[in-house]
Amino acid sequence: METTAIRVLIADDHEVVADGVSHLLRAHDDMEVVGIARSGREAVRLAIELGPDVVVMDSEMRDLNGIEATRELRERSHPARVVMLSVHGELVHVVRALRAGAVGYVPKRSAGRDVVEAIRTVHAGRRYLHPTIAQDAIERLADVDVVEDPLARLSSRERQALQMIAEGKGVAEIAAALSLSARTVETYRARMMAKLEISDMATLIKFAIRHGLTSLE
């Protein structure tokens, strides 16, 4: 009896990484790459259009990062299961991804076979966490507020605005991207600075980069 291939969408704004993952997956008969997204917004759009079983999502992408893209898919009740690829291995980043809705987490430094295993595992309905991550701790921390995550103080919209501020986008550009008024964007900026207890833009941008909202690469 022929087994239906796992339909996979790859989301990564680094062409070399995306093409490498695509080439890796195409070598397996039980996987089909249905598309490649170059940004978080494109990942959400293509996931809706193409209906993949699994999305392999880079955590850091310009304009809308993988964490927020995953959260948007969850809020839309999209059935695709997300495997997060990330350069970050710290618990706070892993917990952030799990809370956003990811069911798999693989450090980018891992071997390709780990990505394949993660896809098969989450498609089978289980959670996949790379062996280098303390699985028992992560499973517990995903549901309780043990790890302090400063970004959790901000709303999803505020985090999206903060990412675009850090990437050098102006108020008008941010307002257009988020379908907001310029005044609302300015309100968001003031509110997030108050929540984070940050008093100047330079420190705000450093905060965004330090906490993985954008890599600026």
C-alpha positions, 0 to 999 in steps of 0.5 A: 500500500502506497504511503502518502508523502508528508507535504512540507513547506520550508520558510527561511530567508537564507537561500542557501539554507532553504535550498539545502533543506529542500534538497535534503528532503527531496531525497526522501520518498516519504516527503514532498516539498510543496513550497519555499517561503522567504519571509514570515508573512509569505510563510503564513500566506503559502501555508494557507494556500498550499495546505502543508502537513509540516512547516519547517520555520526559521526563527529569524526572518525579516519583517515577520519572524518565525515565532510570530508567523507560527503564532499567526498560523495557530491563531488561524487554527491552521492544522500544519505542525511547525518545526522551528529551526533556530540558531538559538539553543537557550531555554528561553528561545525554545520555550518562546517557540513552543508557546507560539505553537511550534511542536518541534525545535531543531538547532540549525547546527544540527545534522540534516537527519535531525530535521528529517526525524523532526518532520516525521515525528511531528507529522506522527502527532508527537513533539520533537525536541533535539536531544541537546535540549533537556526534554523533560525541562522543556516539556514542563517549562512550556506550560508554566512561567518559570523562564522569564521572557521579557518579550512576553510583556509585549503583545503580538502586534507590539513585537511585530512593530518592534522587529520592524523598528529594529530593522530600520523601518519608519512609522509610515512603513510599519503602519502600512504593513500592520494596517494601523495608523501612524499614531497607533504605531507611535503609541505602540512604540511608547507603550513597549518602551514603558513595558520594557523600562527602556528610555531610548531607541538605541537601547530598544533596538539592541534589546530586539536584536539580543532577544532574537526578534531580528538578526539584521543579517 
